[in-house]
Amino acid sequence: MNDTKSQLATSNDELEIRKLIEQWAKAVREENRAGIRADHDPGILMFDVPAPFLSRGLDGYLSTWE
């Protein structure tokens, strides 16, 4: 891939990632559980700083929001 195509792909990827983060942050602010889980894989394995330190699966992840 030439440099221009590579830069465009990186720019597009970055825009998509920023969009996902912005949508997730908006859902968090609005306490919109459906929006929070919208782009997470059902088999998510998440490690976090506040307890619980580990949650398995989307339901386990969402239970940390209670």
PyMOL Python script that loads the backbone (N, CA, C, O; Angstrom):
from pymol import cmd

cmd.read_pdbstr("""\
ATOM      1  N   MET A   1       0.858  -1.171   0.000  1.00  0.00           N
ATOM      2  CA  MET A   1       0.000   0.000   0.000  1.00  0.00           C
ATOM      3  C   MET A   1       0.905   1.235   0.000  1.00  0.00           C
ATOM      4  O   MET A   1       1.901   1.286   0.722  1.00  0.00           O
ATOM      5  N   ASN A   2       0.552   2.209  -0.804  1.00  0.00           N
ATOM      6  CA  ASN A   2       1.380   3.417  -0.793  1.00  0.00           C
ATOM      7  C   ASN A   2       1.047   4.266   0.420  1.00  0.00           C
ATOM      8  O   ASN A   2       0.056   4.024   1.109  1.00  0.00           O
ATOM      9  N   ASP A   3       1.886   5.263   0.675  1.00  0.00           N
ATOM     10  CA  ASP A   3       1.735   6.082   1.883  1.00  0.00           C
ATOM     11  C   ASP A   3       0.399   6.801   1.947  1.00  0.00           C
ATOM     12  O   ASP A   3      -0.197   6.898   3.019  1.00  0.00           O
ATOM     13  N   THR A   4      -0.086   7.310   0.808  1.00  0.00           N
ATOM     14  CA  THR A   4      -1.355   8.040   0.795  1.00  0.00           C
ATOM     15  C   THR A   4      -2.509   7.121   1.159  1.00  0.00           C
ATOM     16  O   THR A   4      -3.361   7.492   1.966  1.00  0.00           O
ATOM     17  N   LYS A   5      -2.552   5.930   0.580  1.00  0.00           N
ATOM     18  CA  LYS A   5      -3.624   4.977   0.898  1.00  0.00           C
ATOM     19  C   LYS A   5      -3.533   4.538   2.353  1.00  0.00           C
ATOM     20  O   LYS A   5      -4.551   4.386   3.027  1.00  0.00           O
ATOM     21  N   SER A   6      -2.322   4.337   2.830  1.00  0.00           N
ATOM     22  CA  SER A   6      -2.130   3.929   4.218  1.00  0.00           C
ATOM     23  C   SER A   6      -2.611   5.021   5.166  1.00  0.00           C
ATOM     24  O   SER A   6      -3.268   4.730   6.165  1.00  0.00           O
ATOM     25  N   GLN A   7      -2.288   6.274   4.861  1.00  0.00           N
ATOM     26  CA  GLN A   7      -2.720   7.389   5.699  1.00  0.00           C
ATOM     27  C   GLN A   7      -4.234   7.532   5.684  1.00  0.00           C
ATOM     28  O   GLN A   7      -4.839   7.814   6.719  1.00  0.00           O
ATOM     29  N   LEU A   8      -4.853   7.341   4.518  1.00  0.00           N
ATOM     30  CA  LEU A   8      -6.314   7.429   4.426  1.00  0.00           C
ATOM     31  C   LEU A   8      -6.972   6.324   5.238  1.00  0.00           C
ATOM     32  O   LEU A   8      -7.951   6.568   5.943  1.00  0.00           O
ATOM     33  N   ALA A   9      -6.435   5.103   5.141  1.00  0.00           N
ATOM     34  CA  ALA A   9      -6.992   3.988   5.906  1.00  0.00           C
ATOM     35  C   ALA A   9      -6.874   4.268   7.402  1.00  0.00           C
ATOM     36  O   ALA A   9      -7.811   4.022   8.161  1.00  0.00           O
ATOM     37  N   THR A  10      -5.714   4.786   7.825  1.00  0.00           N
ATOM     38  CA  THR A  10      -5.522   5.116   9.234  1.00  0.00           C
ATOM     39  C   THR A  10      -6.489   6.203   9.664  1.00  0.00           C
ATOM     40  O   THR A  10      -7.074   6.126  10.745  1.00  0.00           O
ATOM     41  N   SER A  11      -6.660   7.213   8.829  1.00  0.00           N
ATOM     42  CA  SER A  11      -7.582   8.302   9.159  1.00  0.00           C
ATOM     43  C   SER A  11      -9.005   7.792   9.283  1.00  0.00           C
ATOM     44  O   SER A  11      -9.717   8.170  10.214  1.00  0.00           O
ATOM     45  N   ASN A  12      -9.435   6.931   8.350  1.00  0.00           N
ATOM     46  CA  ASN A  12     -10.781   6.372   8.404  1.00  0.00           C
ATOM     47  C   ASN A  12     -10.957   5.493   9.639  1.00  0.00           C
ATOM     48  O   ASN A  12     -11.986   5.562  10.312  1.00  0.00           O
ATOM     49  N   ASP A  13      -9.964   4.675   9.934  1.00  0.00           N
ATOM     50  CA  ASP A  13     -10.026   3.824  11.130  1.00  0.00           C
ATOM     51  C   ASP A  13     -10.138   4.686  12.383  1.00  0.00           C
ATOM     52  O   ASP A  13     -10.936   4.402  13.277  1.00  0.00           O
ATOM     53  N   GLU A  14      -9.330   5.740  12.436  1.00  0.00           N
ATOM     54  CA  GLU A  14      -9.357   6.621  13.598  1.00  0.00           C
ATOM     55  C   GLU A  14     -10.723   7.289  13.748  1.00  0.00           C
ATOM     56  O   GLU A  14     -11.235   7.406  14.861  1.00  0.00           O
ATOM     57  N   LEU A  15     -11.308   7.722  12.645  1.00  0.00           N
ATOM     58  CA  LEU A  15     -12.629   8.346  12.697  1.00  0.00           C
ATOM     59  C   LEU A  15     -13.683   7.363  13.193  1.00  0.00           C
ATOM     60  O   LEU A  15     -14.549   7.725  13.990  1.00  0.00           O
ATOM     61  N   GLU A  16     -13.611   6.121  12.722  1.00  0.00           N
ATOM     62  CA  GLU A  16     -14.578   5.101  13.158  1.00  0.00           C
ATOM     63  C   GLU A  16     -14.429   4.817  14.652  1.00  0.00           C
ATOM     64  O   GLU A  16     -15.422   4.685  15.367  1.00  0.00           O
ATOM     65  N   ILE A  17     -13.187   4.726  15.116  1.00  0.00           N
ATOM     66  CA  ILE A  17     -12.944   4.462  16.537  1.00  0.00           C
ATOM     67  C   ILE A  17     -13.436   5.627  17.385  1.00  0.00           C
ATOM     68  O   ILE A  17     -14.073   5.418  18.418  1.00  0.00           O
ATOM     69  N   ARG A  18     -13.144   6.852  16.957  1.00  0.00           N
ATOM     70  CA  ARG A  18     -13.614   8.037  17.695  1.00  0.00           C
ATOM     71  C   ARG A  18     -15.141   8.065  17.763  1.00  0.00           C
ATOM     72  O   ARG A  18     -15.713   8.408  18.797  1.00  0.00           O
ATOM     73  N   LYS A  19     -15.800   7.704  16.658  1.00  0.00           N
ATOM     74  CA  LYS A  19     -17.259   7.678  16.620  1.00  0.00           C
ATOM     75  C   LYS A  19     -17.801   6.667  17.633  1.00  0.00           C
ATOM     76  O   LYS A  19     -18.747   6.966  18.362  1.00  0.00           O
ATOM     77  N   LEU A  20     -17.204   5.472  17.682  1.00  0.00           N
ATOM     78  CA  LEU A  20     -17.637   4.449  18.644  1.00  0.00           C
ATOM     79  C   LEU A  20     -17.468   4.939  20.081  1.00  0.00           C
ATOM     80  O   LEU A  20     -18.355   4.752  20.914  1.00  0.00           O
ATOM     81  N   ILE A  21     -16.329   5.564  20.366  1.00  0.00           N
ATOM     82  CA  ILE A  21     -16.080   6.057  21.723  1.00  0.00           C
ATOM     83  C   ILE A  21     -17.072   7.154  22.087  1.00  0.00           C
ATOM     84  O   ILE A  21     -17.595   7.173  23.201  1.00  0.00           O
ATOM     85  N   GLU A  22     -17.332   8.057  21.166  1.00  0.00           N
ATOM     86  CA  GLU A  22     -18.283   9.144  21.427  1.00  0.00           C
ATOM     87  C   GLU A  22     -19.694   8.607  21.669  1.00  0.00           C
ATOM     88  O   GLU A  22     -20.400   9.088  22.555  1.00  0.00           O
ATOM     89  N   GLN A  23     -20.104   7.607  20.877  1.00  0.00           N
ATOM     90  CA  GLN A  23     -21.431   7.007  21.064  1.00  0.00           C
ATOM     91  C   GLN A  23     -21.514   6.327  22.422  1.00  0.00           C
ATOM     92  O   GLN A  23     -22.515   6.457  23.126  1.00  0.00           O
ATOM     93  N   TRP A  24     -20.455   5.597  22.792  1.00  0.00           N
ATOM     94  CA  TRP A  24     -20.444   4.896  24.076  1.00  0.00           C
ATOM     95  C   TRP A  24     -20.481   5.897  25.232  1.00  0.00           C
ATOM     96  O   TRP A  24     -21.233   5.713  26.189  1.00  0.00           O
ATOM     97  N   ALA A  25     -19.664   6.963  25.144  1.00  0.00           N
ATOM     98  CA  ALA A  25     -19.622   7.966  26.207  1.00  0.00           C
ATOM     99  C   ALA A  25     -20.980   8.650  26.363  1.00  0.00           C
ATOM    100  O   ALA A  25     -21.411   8.921  27.484  1.00  0.00           O
ATOM    101  N   LYS A  26     -21.644   8.924  25.265  1.00  0.00           N
ATOM    102  CA  LYS A  26     -22.976   9.535  25.311  1.00  0.00           C
ATOM    103  C   LYS A  26     -23.958   8.595  26.013  1.00  0.00           C
ATOM    104  O   LYS A  26     -24.764   9.026  26.837  1.00  0.00           O
ATOM    105  N   ALA A  27     -23.879   7.316  25.677  1.00  0.00           N
ATOM    106  CA  ALA A  27     -24.760   6.324  26.310  1.00  0.00           C
ATOM    107  C   ALA A  27     -24.491   6.252  27.813  1.00  0.00           C
ATOM    108  O   ALA A  27     -25.429   6.129  28.601  1.00  0.00           O
ATOM    109  N   VAL A  28     -23.226   6.328  28.217  1.00  0.00           N
ATOM    110  CA  VAL A  28     -22.877   6.307  29.638  1.00  0.00           C
ATOM    111  C   VAL A  28     -23.464   7.525  30.342  1.00  0.00           C
ATOM    112  O   VAL A  28     -24.074   7.398  31.404  1.00  0.00           O
ATOM    113  N   ARG A  29     -23.282   8.702  29.755  1.00  0.00           N
ATOM    114  CA  ARG A  29     -23.821   9.928  30.367  1.00  0.00           C
ATOM    115  C   ARG A  29     -25.334   9.860  30.523  1.00  0.00           C
ATOM    116  O   ARG A  29     -25.886  10.354  31.506  1.00  0.00           O
ATOM    117  N   GLU A  30     -26.004   9.244  29.548  1.00  0.00           N
ATOM    118  CA  GLU A  30     -27.470   9.148  29.566  1.00  0.00           C
ATOM    119  C   GLU A  30     -27.974   7.920  30.303  1.00  0.00           C
ATOM    120  O   GLU A  30     -29.182   7.699  30.397  1.00  0.00           O
ATOM    121  N   GLU A  31     -27.035   7.108  30.836  1.00  0.00           N
ATOM    122  CA  GLU A  31     -27.374   5.846  31.503  1.00  0.00           C
ATOM    123  C   GLU A  31     -28.234   4.962  30.609  1.00  0.00           C
ATOM    124  O   GLU A  31     -29.172   4.312  31.070  1.00  0.00           O
ATOM    125  N   ASN A  32     -27.901   4.949  29.337  1.00  0.00           N
ATOM    126  CA  ASN A  32     -28.601   4.173  28.317  1.00  0.00           C
ATOM    127  C   ASN A  32     -27.934   2.805  28.200  1.00  0.00           C
ATOM    128  O   ASN A  32     -26.950   2.650  27.476  1.00  0.00           O
ATOM    129  N   ARG A  33     -28.469   1.815  28.912  1.00  0.00           N
ATOM    130  CA  ARG A  33     -27.855   0.477  28.948  1.00  0.00           C
ATOM    131  C   ARG A  33     -27.759  -0.163  27.565  1.00  0.00           C
ATOM    132  O   ARG A  33     -26.759  -0.811  27.253  1.00  0.00           O
ATOM    133  N   ALA A  34     -28.780   0.010  26.741  1.00  0.00           N
ATOM    134  CA  ALA A  34     -28.742  -0.559  25.386  1.00  0.00           C
ATOM    135  C   ALA A  34     -27.615   0.088  24.581  1.00  0.00           C
ATOM    136  O   ALA A  34     -26.919  -0.593  23.827  1.00  0.00           O
ATOM    137  N   GLY A  35     -27.436   1.383  24.736  1.00  0.00           N
ATOM    138  CA  GLY A  35     -26.362   2.078  24.035  1.00  0.00           C
ATOM    139  C   GLY A  35     -24.990   1.681  24.549  1.00  0.00           C
ATOM    140  O   GLY A  35     -24.037   1.600  23.775  1.00  0.00           O
ATOM    141  N   ILE A  36     -24.880   1.432  25.844  1.00  0.00           N
ATOM    142  CA  ILE A  36     -23.610   1.022  26.447  1.00  0.00           C
ATOM    143  C   ILE A  36     -23.177  -0.327  25.876  1.00  0.00           C
ATOM    144  O   ILE A  36     -21.995  -0.528  25.598  1.00  0.00           O
ATOM    145  N   ARG A  37     -24.100  -1.231  25.702  1.00  0.00           N
ATOM    146  CA  ARG A  37     -23.748  -2.570  25.244  1.00  0.00           C
ATOM    147  C   ARG A  37     -23.760  -2.723  23.734  1.00  0.00           C
ATOM    148  O   ARG A  37     -23.382  -3.777  23.223  1.00  0.00           O
ATOM    149  N   ALA A  38     -24.181  -1.705  23.011  1.00  0.00           N
ATOM    150  CA  ALA A  38     -24.426  -1.801  21.568  1.00  0.00           C
ATOM    151  C   ALA A  38     -23.259  -2.375  20.764  1.00  0.00           C
ATOM    152  O   ALA A  38     -23.485  -3.202  19.880  1.00  0.00           O
ATOM    153  N   ASP A  39     -22.058  -1.978  21.033  1.00  0.00           N
ATOM    154  CA  ASP A  39     -20.930  -2.406  20.200  1.00  0.00           C
ATOM    155  C   ASP A  39     -19.968  -3.337  20.919  1.00  0.00           C
ATOM    156  O   ASP A  39     -18.826  -3.508  20.493  1.00  0.00           O
ATOM    157  N   HIS A  40     -20.431  -3.942  22.013  1.00  0.00           N
ATOM    158  CA  HIS A  40     -19.597  -4.899  22.741  1.00  0.00           C
ATOM    159  C   HIS A  40     -19.904  -6.317  22.265  1.00  0.00           C
ATOM    160  O   HIS A  40     -21.051  -6.651  21.967  1.00  0.00           O
ATOM    161  N   ASP A  41     -18.876  -7.130  22.198  1.00  0.00           N
ATOM    162  CA  ASP A  41     -19.032  -8.535  21.855  1.00  0.00           C
ATOM    163  C   ASP A  41     -19.704  -9.255  23.019  1.00  0.00           C
ATOM    164  O   ASP A  41     -19.375  -8.981  24.173  1.00  0.00           O
ATOM    165  N   PRO A  42     -20.643 -10.172  22.747  1.00  0.00           N
ATOM    166  CA  PRO A  42     -21.318 -10.894  23.838  1.00  0.00           C
ATOM    167  C   PRO A  42     -20.343 -11.667  24.734  1.00  0.00           C
ATOM    168  O   PRO A  42     -20.649 -11.917  25.900  1.00  0.00           O
ATOM    169  N   GLY A  43     -19.186 -12.044  24.213  1.00  0.00           N
ATOM    170  CA  GLY A  43     -18.216 -12.802  24.994  1.00  0.00           C
ATOM    171  C   GLY A  43     -17.138 -11.939  25.619  1.00  0.00           C
ATOM    172  O   GLY A  43     -16.041 -12.422  25.899  1.00  0.00           O
ATOM    173  N   ILE A  44     -17.434 -10.675  25.839  1.00  0.00           N
ATOM    174  CA  ILE A  44     -16.444  -9.735  26.376  1.00  0.00           C
ATOM    175  C   ILE A  44     -15.807 -10.278  27.650  1.00  0.00           C
ATOM    176  O   ILE A  44     -16.487 -10.857  28.498  1.00  0.00           O
ATOM    177  N   LEU A  45     -14.502 -10.087  27.775  1.00  0.00           N
ATOM    178  CA  LEU A  45     -13.777 -10.372  29.008  1.00  0.00           C
ATOM    179  C   LEU A  45     -13.099  -9.053  29.365  1.00  0.00           C
ATOM    180  O   LEU A  45     -12.207  -8.593  28.652  1.00  0.00           O
ATOM    181  N   MET A  46     -13.522  -8.454  30.465  1.00  0.00           N
ATOM    182  CA  MET A  46     -13.056  -7.123  30.794  1.00  0.00           C
ATOM    183  C   MET A  46     -12.373  -7.122  32.152  1.00  0.00           C
ATOM    184  O   MET A  46     -12.874  -7.694  33.121  1.00  0.00           O
ATOM    185  N   PHE A  47     -11.224  -6.471  32.201  1.00  0.00           N
ATOM    186  CA  PHE A  47     -10.527  -6.239  33.455  1.00  0.00           C
ATOM    187  C   PHE A  47     -10.662  -4.756  33.745  1.00  0.00           C
ATOM    188  O   PHE A  47     -10.502  -3.927  32.849  1.00  0.00           O
ATOM    189  N   ASP A  48     -10.958  -4.416  34.996  1.00  0.00           N
ATOM    190  CA  ASP A  48     -11.224  -3.033  35.342  1.00  0.00           C
ATOM    191  C   ASP A  48     -10.474  -2.647  36.606  1.00  0.00           C
ATOM    192  O   ASP A  48      -9.965  -3.508  37.324  1.00  0.00           O
ATOM    193  N   VAL A  49     -10.408  -1.359  36.871  1.00  0.00           N
ATOM    194  CA  VAL A  49      -9.726  -0.863  38.067  1.00  0.00           C
ATOM    195  C   VAL A  49     -10.625  -0.974  39.290  1.00  0.00           C
ATOM    196  O   VAL A  49     -10.205  -1.556  40.290  1.00  0.00           O
ATOM    197  N   PRO A  50     -11.868  -0.432  39.255  1.00  0.00           N
ATOM    198  CA  PRO A  50     -12.728  -0.601  40.432  1.00  0.00           C
ATOM    199  C   PRO A  50     -13.320  -2.009  40.483  1.00  0.00           C
ATOM    200  O   PRO A  50     -13.535  -2.638  39.447  1.00  0.00           O
ATOM    201  N   ALA A  51     -13.575  -2.490  41.677  1.00  0.00           N
ATOM    202  CA  ALA A  51     -14.188  -3.829  41.814  1.00  0.00           C
ATOM    203  C   ALA A  51     -15.555  -3.849  41.151  1.00  0.00           C
ATOM    204  O   ALA A  51     -16.238  -2.825  41.173  1.00  0.00           O
ATOM    205  N   PRO A  52     -15.991  -4.953  40.564  1.00  0.00           N
ATOM    206  CA  PRO A  52     -15.227  -6.184  40.417  1.00  0.00           C
ATOM    207  C   PRO A  52     -14.141  -6.020  39.354  1.00  0.00           C
ATOM    208  O   PRO A  52     -14.334  -5.349  38.340  1.00  0.00           O
ATOM    209  N   PHE A  53     -13.014  -6.641  39.611  1.00  0.00           N
ATOM    210  CA  PHE A  53     -11.870  -6.473  38.728  1.00  0.00           C
ATOM    211  C   PHE A  53     -11.978  -7.281  37.444  1.00  0.00           C
ATOM    212  O   PHE A  53     -11.251  -7.023  36.485  1.00  0.00           O
ATOM    213  N   LEU A  54     -12.873  -8.249  37.418  1.00  0.00           N
ATOM    214  CA  LEU A  54     -13.045  -9.107  36.247  1.00  0.00           C
ATOM    215  C   LEU A  54     -14.525  -9.356  36.037  1.00  0.00           C
ATOM    216  O   LEU A  54     -15.246  -9.662  36.986  1.00  0.00           O
ATOM    217  N   SER A  55     -14.981  -9.227  34.802  1.00  0.00           N
ATOM    218  CA  SER A  55     -16.356  -9.623  34.481  1.00  0.00           C
ATOM    219  C   SER A  55     -16.313 -10.421  33.195  1.00  0.00           C
ATOM    220  O   SER A  55     -15.529 -10.128  32.293  1.00  0.00           O
ATOM    221  N   ARG A  56     -17.167 -11.437  33.120  1.00  0.00           N
ATOM    222  CA  ARG A  56     -17.214 -12.305  31.943  1.00  0.00           C
ATOM    223  C   ARG A  56     -18.557 -12.163  31.258  1.00  0.00           C
ATOM    224  O   ARG A  56     -19.604 -12.200  31.905  1.00  0.00           O
ATOM    225  N   GLY A  57     -18.523 -12.000  29.959  1.00  0.00           N
ATOM    226  CA  GLY A  57     -19.740 -11.916  29.169  1.00  0.00           C
ATOM    227  C   GLY A  57     -20.403 -10.549  29.280  1.00  0.00           C
ATOM    228  O   GLY A  57     -20.122  -9.766  30.188  1.00  0.00           O
ATOM    229  N   LEU A  58     -21.277 -10.294  28.340  1.00  0.00           N
ATOM    230  CA  LEU A  58     -21.945  -8.998  28.275  1.00  0.00           C
ATOM    231  C   LEU A  58     -22.833  -8.755  29.486  1.00  0.00           C
ATOM    232  O   LEU A  58     -22.898  -7.633  29.990  1.00  0.00           O
ATOM    233  N   ASP A  59     -23.517  -9.788  29.959  1.00  0.00           N
ATOM    234  CA  ASP A  59     -24.363  -9.614  31.147  1.00  0.00           C
ATOM    235  C   ASP A  59     -23.515  -9.297  32.383  1.00  0.00           C
ATOM    236  O   ASP A  59     -23.900  -8.463  33.202  1.00  0.00           O
ATOM    237  N   GLY A  60     -22.366  -9.960  32.517  1.00  0.00           N
ATOM    238  CA  GLY A  60     -21.465  -9.668  33.622  1.00  0.00           C
ATOM    239  C   GLY A  60     -20.931  -8.249  33.557  1.00  0.00           C
ATOM    240  O   GLY A  60     -20.830  -7.564  34.574  1.00  0.00           O
ATOM    241  N   TYR A  61     -20.592  -7.814  32.353  1.00  0.00           N
ATOM    242  CA  TYR A  61     -20.125  -6.444  32.149  1.00  0.00           C
ATOM    243  C   TYR A  61     -21.211  -5.448  32.533  1.00  0.00           C
ATOM    244  O   TYR A  61     -20.941  -4.473  33.235  1.00  0.00           O
ATOM    245  N   LEU A  62     -22.439  -5.688  32.078  1.00  0.00           N
ATOM    246  CA  LEU A  62     -23.530  -4.753  32.383  1.00  0.00           C
ATOM    247  C   LEU A  62     -23.868  -4.748  33.857  1.00  0.00           C
ATOM    248  O   LEU A  62     -24.321  -3.727  34.375  1.00  0.00           O
ATOM    249  N   SER A  63     -23.663  -5.851  34.548  1.00  0.00           N
ATOM    250  CA  SER A  63     -23.971  -5.881  35.985  1.00  0.00           C
ATOM    251  C   SER A  63     -23.052  -4.942  36.758  1.00  0.00           C
ATOM    252  O   SER A  63     -23.392  -4.522  37.864  1.00  0.00           O
ATOM    253  N   THR A  64     -21.882  -4.604  36.186  1.00  0.00           N
ATOM    254  CA  THR A  64     -20.988  -3.674  36.868  1.00  0.00           C
ATOM    255  C   THR A  64     -21.501  -2.247  36.818  1.00  0.00           C
ATOM    256  O   THR A  64     -20.976  -1.379  37.514  1.00  0.00           O
ATOM    257  N   TRP A  65     -22.506  -1.992  36.018  1.00  0.00           N
ATOM    258  CA  TRP A  65     -23.079  -0.651  35.885  1.00  0.00           C
ATOM    259  C   TRP A  65     -24.190  -0.394  36.900  1.00  0.00           C
ATOM    260  O   TRP A  65     -24.687   0.727  37.002  1.00  0.00           O
ATOM    261  N   GLU A  66     -24.578  -1.410  37.641  1.00  0.00           N
ATOM    262  CA  GLU A  66     -25.658  -1.242  38.625  1.00  0.00           C
ATOM    263  C   GLU A  66     -25.187  -0.479  39.831  1.00  0.00           C
ATOM    264  O   GLU A  66     -25.964  -0.247  40.757  1.00  0.00           O
TER     265      GLU A  66
END
""", "prot")
cmd.dss("prot")
cmd.show_as("cartoon", "prot")
cmd.util.cbc("prot")
cmd.orient("prot")
